[in-house]
Amino acid sequence: MATKQNSLNDKSLEDKFQSCWDIPIKKSMSNFLVNTAENLKMSKLRVRPPLMPVFHQRFYSNGKQQEIKKYSQARNIVEQWFNLGIWRTQNENDQAALEAFDNALKNDPFHSNSIIFSAVCLTNEGRETESLAMLNRWIKINSSTPFTANVAFLTPKEMIHTLGNEISAIKMPDKNFQTALGLVYYNIGCFDKAIECFTQAADTHPTDHYLWNRLGAALANEGKWTQAIDKYSKALSICPNNVRTLHNLSISLLGLGCYGEAAKYAFKCLFSLEKDFGNGVWSIWETLRKAVVRLERNDLMNFIDRKDIRSLKNSIDSL
């Protein structure tokens, strides 16, 4: 997640926010987790949209066995697209991940997992307004608050108020609402508030590596490098090969002045990505370049300029 310093003004957002929200739900609003089982458990506490989406109506009508089979196949398609999106975002490819989540949402516009992960990807891409629009969409699906038809979107303040009410009303900790609230705060530059939300979510769901990674990102944006490294380490103890977390760890080590370690983790990311993405991701090469410059290892710059991963390997190991 990129560093953001300024807060957004509610009034200045309205035109951009409206344009994102007005796009038909079957199309993506753009071109940091929700657990479906937990949503089902909490369904008694939430008011769902009154009409079943067309996607569900088509396959549930009359409860015929053949239609149920088709519905099952379609759900598999949604989950396949969603899982592809997850794999792509873990490997620092947010734009491609957005395309996969978009395809999942074309098949099921109410797929909460795809909506919230799309919001995270948009935040990673620096597209805060679009991310807020996605979070708005998620809130309207998952909130128990009834929204009138003429309410096209909620301002960030209204989103914070609505999510705060939901969190207060639910007796057991809910990582989904805490995460959504944390993302709203993150997008408007209130990193201290985002840290509070992500901390509560991670503490109550300590095996969710996404939550530890997001908490680390929020801490890093406040310049709290040591704390961020601790959270990234927790995420990596759960999912050791997550390239995004490894890269975030490299960035925090760079901020802390541990240039050799930062270079090693950045190179580990590139080496992991080589098989599927060739020369890797530009942002990771830039992190490696910054670490090497600070180490004054000019002898490695030619390899970096050529994106020569194989030639770099022995030199990086000796740092």
C-alpha positions as CSV (number, residue, x, y, z in Angstrom):
1,M,0.0,0.0,0.0
2,A,1.4,3.4,-1.0
3,T,2.0,6.2,1.5
4,K,-0.7,8.7,1.7
5,Q,-0.4,11.9,3.6
6,N,-3.5,14.1,3.0
7,S,-7.1,13.6,4.1
8,L,-9.9,13.7,1.5
9,N,-12.6,16.3,1.6
10,D,-16.1,14.8,1.4
11,K,-17.5,17.5,-0.9
12,S,-14.6,17.2,-3.4
13,L,-15.2,13.4,-3.6
14,E,-18.8,13.5,-4.6
15,D,-18.5,13.9,-8.4
16,K,-15.8,11.3,-8.7
17,F,-17.4,9.0,-6.2
18,Q,-20.8,9.3,-8.0
19,S,-19.2,8.4,-11.4
20,C,-17.7,5.2,-9.9
21,W,-21.0,4.3,-8.2
22,D,-23.2,4.9,-11.3
23,I,-21.4,2.2,-13.4
24,P,-23.8,-0.8,-13.7
25,I,-23.2,-3.5,-11.2
26,K,-22.5,-6.1,-13.8
27,K,-19.5,-4.1,-14.9
28,S,-16.4,-3.5,-12.8
29,M,-16.1,-0.1,-11.1
30,S,-12.5,-0.2,-11.9
31,N,-10.4,-1.7,-14.7
32,F,-6.1,-5.9,2.5
33,L,-10.7,-11.2,3.7
34,V,-14.2,-11.7,4.0
35,N,-15.0,-15.3,5.2
36,T,-18.2,-16.6,3.6
37,A,-18.8,-19.0,6.4
38,E,-18.6,-16.3,8.9
39,N,-21.0,-14.2,6.9
40,L,-23.5,-17.0,7.0
41,K,-23.1,-17.3,10.7
42,M,-23.8,-13.6,11.1
43,S,-26.7,-13.5,8.7
44,K,-29.3,-13.4,11.5
45,L,-27.8,-10.1,12.6
46,R,-27.8,-8.5,9.2
47,V,-30.5,-7.4,6.8
48,R,-29.7,-8.7,3.3
49,P,-30.9,-7.0,0.1
50,P,-34.6,-7.8,-0.4
51,L,-34.2,-9.2,-3.9
52,M,-32.0,-12.2,-4.7
53,P,-29.5,-11.3,-7.5
54,V,-30.4,-12.5,-11.0
55,F,-27.5,-14.8,-10.8
56,H,-29.0,-16.7,-7.9
57,Q,-32.6,-16.6,-9.2
58,R,-31.6,-18.2,-12.4
59,F,-30.2,-21.3,-10.7
60,Y,-32.5,-21.6,-7.7
61,S,-35.9,-21.3,-9.5
62,N,-38.1,-24.3,-8.7
63,G,-35.2,-26.1,-7.0
64,K,-34.7,-28.4,-9.9
65,Q,-31.7,-30.7,-9.7
66,Q,-30.3,-29.7,-13.0
67,E,-30.5,-26.0,-12.1
68,I,-28.9,-26.7,-8.7
69,K,-26.0,-28.5,-10.6
70,K,-25.6,-25.4,-12.8
71,Y,-25.6,-23.2,-9.8
72,S,-22.9,-25.3,-8.2
73,Q,-20.8,-25.1,-11.4
74,A,-21.3,-21.3,-11.6
75,R,-20.2,-20.9,-7.9
76,N,-17.1,-22.9,-8.8
77,I,-16.4,-20.4,-11.6
78,V,-16.8,-17.5,-9.2
79,E,-14.4,-19.1,-6.7
80,Q,-11.9,-19.9,-9.5
81,W,-11.8,-16.3,-10.6
82,F,-11.6,-15.2,-7.0
83,N,-8.7,-17.6,-6.2
84,L,-6.9,-16.4,-9.3
85,G,-7.3,-12.8,-8.1
86,I,-5.9,-13.7,-4.7
87,W,-2.9,-15.4,-6.3
88,R,-2.2,-12.4,-8.5
89,T,-2.4,-9.9,-5.7
90,Q,-0.1,-12.0,-3.5
91,N,2.4,-11.7,-6.3
92,E,2.2,-8.0,-6.6
93,N,0.1,-7.9,-9.7
94,D,-2.9,-5.8,-8.6
95,Q,-4.1,-4.8,-12.0
96,A,-4.4,-8.4,-13.2
97,A,-6.0,-9.3,-9.8
98,L,-8.6,-6.6,-10.4
99,E,-9.5,-8.2,-13.7
100,A,-10.0,-11.6,-12.0
101,F,-12.1,-10.1,-9.2
102,D,-14.1,-8.3,-11.9
103,N,-14.9,-11.6,-13.6
104,A,-16.0,-13.1,-10.3
105,L,-18.3,-10.2,-9.8
106,K,-19.8,-10.5,-13.3
107,N,-21.0,-13.9,-12.3
108,D,-22.0,-13.0,-8.8
109,P,-22.3,-9.2,-8.2
110,F,-22.8,-9.8,-4.4
111,H,-19.6,-11.8,-3.9
112,S,-18.3,-9.9,-0.8
113,N,-14.8,-11.5,-0.9
114,S,-14.2,-10.1,-4.4
115,I,-15.5,-6.7,-3.5
116,I,-13.3,-6.2,-0.5
117,F,-10.2,-7.5,-2.2
118,S,-10.9,-5.3,-5.2
119,A,-11.0,-2.3,-2.7
120,V,-7.6,-3.5,-1.4
121,C,-6.1,-3.7,-4.8
122,L,-7.4,-0.3,-5.8
123,T,-5.8,1.1,-2.6
124,N,-2.5,-0.5,-3.5
125,E,-2.7,1.1,-6.9
126,G,-3.3,4.6,-5.4
127,R,-6.9,4.8,-6.7
128,E,-8.5,5.8,-3.4
129,T,-11.7,7.2,-4.8
130,E,-12.5,3.9,-6.6
131,S,-11.5,1.9,-3.5
132,L,-14.0,4.0,-1.4
133,A,-16.7,3.3,-4.0
134,M,-16.0,-0.5,-3.8
135,L,-16.1,-0.2,0.0
136,N,-19.4,1.6,-0.3
137,R,-20.7,-1.3,-2.4
138,W,-19.6,-3.8,0.2
139,I,-21.2,-1.8,3.1
140,K,-24.6,-1.7,1.3
141,I,-24.5,-5.5,0.9
142,N,-23.3,-6.4,4.4
143,S,-24.7,-3.6,6.6
144,S,-27.9,-4.0,8.6
145,T,-28.7,-0.4,8.0
146,P,-31.5,0.1,5.4
147,F,-30.5,2.4,2.6
148,T,-33.1,4.3,0.5
149,A,-33.0,4.0,-3.2
150,N,-32.0,7.7,-3.7
151,V,-28.8,7.2,-1.6
152,A,-26.3,6.7,-4.4
153,F,-23.3,6.7,-2.2
154,L,-22.1,7.3,1.3
155,T,-19.4,9.9,2.1
156,P,-16.3,8.7,4.0
157,K,-17.8,10.1,7.2
158,E,-21.1,8.3,6.7
159,M,-19.2,5.1,5.9
160,I,-17.2,5.4,9.1
161,H,-20.4,6.0,11.1
162,T,-22.2,3.1,9.5
163,L,-19.4,0.6,10.0
164,G,-18.9,1.9,13.6
165,N,-22.5,1.2,14.4
166,E,-22.2,-2.3,12.9
167,I,-19.2,-3.1,15.0
168,S,-20.9,-1.8,18.1
169,A,-24.0,-3.9,17.4
170,I,-22.2,-7.2,16.9
171,K,-21.3,-8.8,20.2
172,M,-18.5,-11.0,18.8
173,P,-15.5,-9.5,17.1
174,D,-16.0,-9.2,13.3
175,K,-12.8,-8.9,11.2
176,N,-14.8,-8.1,8.1
177,F,-16.3,-4.8,9.4
178,Q,-13.0,-3.9,11.2
179,T,-11.1,-4.5,8.0
180,A,-13.6,-2.4,5.9
181,L,-13.4,0.4,8.4
182,G,-9.6,0.2,8.5
183,L,-9.5,0.5,4.7
184,V,-11.8,3.6,4.7
185,Y,-9.4,5.2,7.2
186,Y,-6.4,4.1,5.2
187,N,-7.8,5.6,2.0
188,I,-8.3,9.0,3.6
189,G,-4.9,9.0,5.2
190,C,-5.9,8.4,8.8
191,F,-3.3,5.7,9.4
192,D,-3.5,5.8,13.2
193,K,-7.2,4.9,13.0
194,A,-6.5,2.3,10.4
195,I,-3.9,0.8,12.7
196,E,-6.5,0.5,15.5
197,C,-8.9,-1.3,13.2
198,F,-6.4,-3.7,11.7
199,T,-5.0,-4.4,15.2
200,Q,-8.4,-5.5,16.6
201,A,-9.0,-7.6,13.5
202,A,-5.6,-9.3,13.6
203,D,-5.7,-9.9,17.4
204,T,-9.0,-11.7,17.1
205,H,-8.0,-13.6,14.0
206,P,-4.3,-14.3,14.5
207,T,-4.1,-16.9,11.7
208,D,-5.1,-14.5,9.0
209,H,-1.9,-13.4,7.3
210,Y,-3.7,-10.8,5.2
211,L,-4.6,-8.9,8.4
212,W,-1.1,-8.9,9.7
213,N,0.2,-7.7,6.4
214,R,-2.3,-4.8,6.3
215,L,-1.5,-3.9,9.8
216,G,2.2,-3.8,8.9
217,A,1.5,-1.6,5.9
218,A,-0.5,0.9,8.0
219,L,2.4,1.0,10.6
220,A,4.9,1.5,7.8
221,N,3.0,4.4,6.5
222,E,3.4,6.0,9.9
223,G,7.1,5.4,9.8
224,K,6.9,2.7,12.5
225,W,9.4,0.4,10.8
226,T,10.2,-1.9,13.7
227,Q,6.6,-2.6,14.5
228,A,5.8,-3.1,10.8
229,I,8.6,-5.6,10.5
230,D,7.2,-7.5,13.5
231,K,3.7,-7.7,11.9
232,Y,5.1,-8.8,8.5
233,S,7.1,-11.5,10.3
234,K,3.9,-12.8,11.8
235,A,2.3,-12.8,8.4
236,L,5.2,-14.7,6.9
237,S,5.1,-17.3,9.7
238,I,1.7,-18.2,8.4
239,C,2.3,-17.8,4.7
240,P,6.1,-17.8,4.1
241,N,6.1,-17.3,0.3
242,N,3.7,-14.4,0.0
243,V,5.6,-12.1,-2.3
244,R,3.7,-9.0,-1.3
245,T,4.5,-9.4,2.4
246,L,8.1,-10.2,1.5
247,H,8.3,-7.0,-0.5
248,N,6.7,-5.0,2.2
249,L,9.2,-6.4,4.7
250,S,12.0,-5.3,2.3
251,I,10.6,-1.8,2.2
252,S,10.5,-1.5,6.0
253,L,14.0,-2.9,6.3
254,L,15.1,-0.2,3.8
255,G,13.4,2.4,6.0
256,L,15.1,1.1,9.0
257,G,18.5,1.3,7.3
258,C,19.1,-2.4,7.0
259,Y,20.1,-2.2,3.4
260,G,21.7,-5.6,3.0
261,E,18.7,-7.4,4.4
262,A,16.3,-5.3,2.3
263,A,18.2,-6.2,-0.8
264,K,18.1,-9.9,0.0
265,Y,14.3,-9.9,0.6
266,A,13.7,-7.9,-2.6
267,F,15.7,-10.3,-4.5
268,K,13.9,-13.2,-2.9
269,C,10.7,-11.7,-4.3
270,L,12.1,-11.4,-7.8
271,F,13.5,-15.0,-7.7
272,S,10.1,-16.3,-6.6
273,L,8.4,-14.5,-9.4
274,E,10.8,-15.5,-12.2
275,K,9.0,-18.7,-13.2
276,D,5.6,-17.1,-13.6
277,F,6.3,-13.4,-14.3
278,G,9.7,-13.5,-16.1
279,N,11.8,-10.5,-14.9
280,G,9.4,-9.7,-12.1
281,V,7.7,-6.5,-11.0
282,W,9.0,-3.0,-11.6
283,S,8.3,-1.8,-8.0
284,I,10.4,-4.7,-6.5
285,W,13.3,-3.9,-8.9
286,E,13.1,-0.3,-7.7
287,T,13.3,-1.4,-4.0
288,L,16.3,-3.6,-4.8
289,R,17.9,-0.7,-6.7
290,K,17.5,1.7,-3.7
291,A,19.0,-0.9,-1.4
292,V,22.0,-1.5,-3.7
293,V,22.6,2.3,-4.2
294,R,22.7,2.8,-0.4
295,L,25.1,-0.1,-0.1
296,E,27.3,1.6,-2.7
297,R,27.5,-1.6,-4.7
298,N,27.8,0.0,-8.2
299,D,29.1,-3.3,-9.5
300,L,25.5,-4.7,-9.3
301,M,23.8,-1.8,-11.1
302,N,24.4,-3.3,-14.5
303,F,22.7,-6.5,-13.5
304,I,19.7,-4.6,-12.2
305,D,19.5,-2.4,-15.3
306,R,19.4,-5.6,-17.4
307,K,17.0,-7.3,-14.9
308,D,19.5,-10.2,-14.9
309,I,18.2,-12.3,-12.0
310,R,20.7,-15.2,-12.5
311,S,23.8,-13.0,-12.5
312,L,22.6,-11.2,-9.4
313,K,22.1,-14.4,-7.3
314,N,25.6,-15.0,-6.1
315,S,26.3,-11.3,-5.4
316,I,23.1,-10.9,-3.4
317,D,23.8,-13.9,-1.3
318,S,27.1,-12.4,-0.2
319,L,25.6,-9.1,1.0
